[in-house]
Amino acid sequence: MSSGAIIYLITPLVAAVSQLMLKRAADDPQHTGIRFYVNTRVILAYVLFLGCMVMNVIALQTLALTVASVLEASGFLYVMVLGRLFLKEKLTPKKLVGNALIVAGIVITLIVK
């Protein structure tokens, strides 16, 4: 597996963590007015997003765009798991089947590429 593929499997996880941080910041009642937008958690989340974008640009130097877009779909799996662990979201059969298909697509893409 190329370094670009590894980056494209890790950056969606980091992006999902930053989305979780933004959700937690939005739910925090002490953040009102300008503090809703400018606080440590929000700033760190956006720094993580920026880091992911930079790493993705670097990864695209060694990875085909068609493979990169499929690997980026792993973010849906990470969001489902993190949502369940930290936000207590329900896992429905539809979500599980959808994510299983995403994982199958990623595996097939990496094997066939």
Residue, then its C-alpha position, 0 to 999 in steps of 0.5 A: m500500500s502506498s503512502g498516499a493510500i495510508i494518508y487517505l485512510i488516516t485523514p478522514l479519521v482526523a477529519a471525523v475527530s475534528q467534526l466531533m470537536l465542532k459538534r461538542a463545541a456547538d453543544d456547549p452552552q457556555h459558548t455564546g456570541i463570538r465565543f461560539y465561533v472563536n474558542t480553543r476547540v473550534i480553532l483546533a478543529y479547523v486546524l485539523f481540517l486544514g492539516c487534512m487538506v494539506m496532507n491530501v494534496i501531498a497524497l495526490q502526488t502519489l495516488a490516482l484521483t479515482v483511488a483517493s476518492v474511494l479511500e476518502a469514503s472511509g470517513f463515513l465509517y469513522v463518523m459512524v463509529l465516533g458518533r456511536l462512541f461519543l454521541k450515543e447515536k443509534l446504529t441501524p441496520k441501514k447504517l451497518v449495511g451501508n458502511a459494510l458496502i463502503v468497506a467492501g468498495i475500499v478493499i476491492t479498490l485497493i486489491v484491483k487498482 
